[in-house]
Amino acid sequence: MSTASIHAGWDAQDPHGSVVPPIYSTSAYAHSSHASLRALFARRSEGFAYSRSGNPTTQVLEARSTALEGGIGAIAVASGQAAMTIALCALLAPGTHVVASERIYGGTTELLGDTLEDMGVAATAVDPWDLQAWEAAIRPQTRVFLLESIANPGAQLADLPAIAAIAHAHDIAVVVDSTLASPALYRPGDHGADIVVHSATKYLAGHGTTIAGLIVDAGSFDPRRCPQRWERLTTENRRFATTFADDYARGCSGLLAYARAKYMTDFGATLPAASAHAVLVGIETLELRMERISAVTAQLAQHLHGQDGVASVQHPSIPGRPDAEIARRDFPRGTAGVFSIDLDGGEPAVEAFCDALELFTIAVNIGDVRSLVCHPASTTHSHLTPAQREACGVLEGTVRLSIGLEDEEDLRADLERALAAAQRVRAADPAAA
Ligand SMILES: Cc1ncc(COP(=O)(O)O)c(C=O)c1O
């Protein structure tokens, strides 16, 4: 992991000997002949024509992500949201159906319930820990199971091998958003995922500077096993005069080739080369950051558990969590830095808590080296219905914390100062407590 984080995808064959992958800041690529560009458009050769659909810097990031996830290919796109949108568009035709965990990022819930619904794709939300619910939600039209390996914001861990076994028995593809875990802690492909999606904005870039997304083909999805279910991949595509599923015969991802040719080109959700470079630099220290962040986060979560005014702490290390066994079995390196706490006293207590924090920054991001805090009910999950919020564990008093790389004692002191401020608000209004 640490060697691949630094070397995969880049052999330093730059004409100037650049040690770090250079930023190729160009819109288009010169070809030595008319025939060369023509062959590229006909998919008879490989290379670059125009940076909307591919760039040499971005290609290094794609190769590195493929290596880190142990997959057969990756495409880098403009954001995590673009990655999820493009992955689902490539898999889900109008009239199809997706079964999704109800414990997912609010933006993904909105994508399923609004934009994809407009496009004729139906979705059913299920409790990720209820295996019978996954099975019961399957329809003849179901093409995708969608879940997060570590859920945002309550850090619930999925029993991916069990969920994937149900999906694969019905020729359903398993898409896993592994943003919170990152490949340093968990490789979904090793546990049954077919497609892995990342918001590289978070731990991969790691420093709060960049918006980026990745789709990785883990190598287990093969539409040729059930050609009529994946007709858009297994029959000749009129626009591109090719059958994308044939790419699997060469060990390449036909799904990602289709996604790049069609959706990256049509949606134009291109990752700038400078952003790809920022993610590559971030990945170089990913493993070290995740190890330290996971350890400090577990300590802080346990410290907050049982404190006055903290109704509950949502972290796999808290006694009684149903995913404790999954943590032990599948997450030996830890479960990253995002978790949530439920404060007594509702939003007034949350407001006092957040405003009293001095080290934590109030911001709707996670996975930064800086510790961050937000109130999901009024921000990231505010467009959801109250029932949807409750299903994903977002209550009025829920606070999401994303632990960074500051000193653990300093963070602990900051959290205690904030809890005391929330306590003062409750004392002033005993009805709220
Ligand atoms: C788990 C998860 N997936 C996807 C996204 C969307 O990623 P981006 O903000 O890079 O578009 C986020 C954003 O917070 C997220 O937390």
Ligand as a Chemical Component Dictionary entry (heavy atoms), coordinates in Angstrom:
data_LIG
# 
_chem_comp.id                   LIG 
_chem_comp.type                 NON-POLYMER 
_chem_comp.pdbx_formal_charge   0 
_chem_comp.three_letter_code    LIG 
# 
loop_
_chem_comp_atom.comp_id 
_chem_comp_atom.atom_id 
_chem_comp_atom.alt_atom_id 
_chem_comp_atom.type_symbol 
_chem_comp_atom.charge 
_chem_comp_atom.model_Cartn_x 
_chem_comp_atom.model_Cartn_y 
_chem_comp_atom.model_Cartn_z 
_chem_comp_atom.pdbx_ordinal 
LIG C1 C1 C 0 -19.541 9.633  1.395  1  
LIG C2 C2 C 0 -19.556 10.727 0.370  2  
LIG N1 N1 N 0 -19.705 10.406 -0.918 3  
LIG C3 C3 C 0 -19.738 11.348 -1.878 4  
LIG C4 C4 C 0 -19.620 12.681 -1.570 5  
LIG C5 C5 C 0 -19.644 13.701 -2.675 6  
LIG O1 O1 O 0 -18.335 14.065 -2.964 7  
LIG P1 P1 P 0 -17.899 15.488 -3.574 8  
LIG O2 O2 O 0 -18.199 16.510 -2.530 9  
LIG O3 O3 O 0 -16.444 15.311 -3.867 10 
LIG O4 O4 O 0 -18.715 15.721 -4.793 11 
LIG C6 C6 C 0 -19.439 13.064 -0.242 12 
LIG C7 C7 C 0 -19.347 14.491 0.112  13 
LIG O5 O5 O 0 -19.388 14.876 1.261  14 
LIG C8 C8 C 0 -19.420 12.061 0.756  15 
LIG O6 O6 O 0 -19.259 12.370 2.049  16 
# 
loop_
_chem_comp_bond.comp_id 
_chem_comp_bond.atom_id_1 
_chem_comp_bond.atom_id_2 
_chem_comp_bond.value_order 
_chem_comp_bond.pdbx_ordinal 
LIG C1 C2 SING 1  
LIG C2 N1 SING 2  
LIG C2 C8 DOUB 3  
LIG N1 C3 DOUB 4  
LIG C3 C4 SING 5  
LIG C4 C5 SING 6  
LIG C4 C6 DOUB 7  
LIG C5 O1 SING 8  
LIG O1 P1 SING 9  
LIG P1 O2 DOUB 10 
LIG P1 O3 SING 11 
LIG P1 O4 SING 12 
LIG C6 C7 SING 13 
LIG C6 C8 SING 14 
LIG C7 O5 DOUB 15 
LIG C8 O6 SING 16 
# 
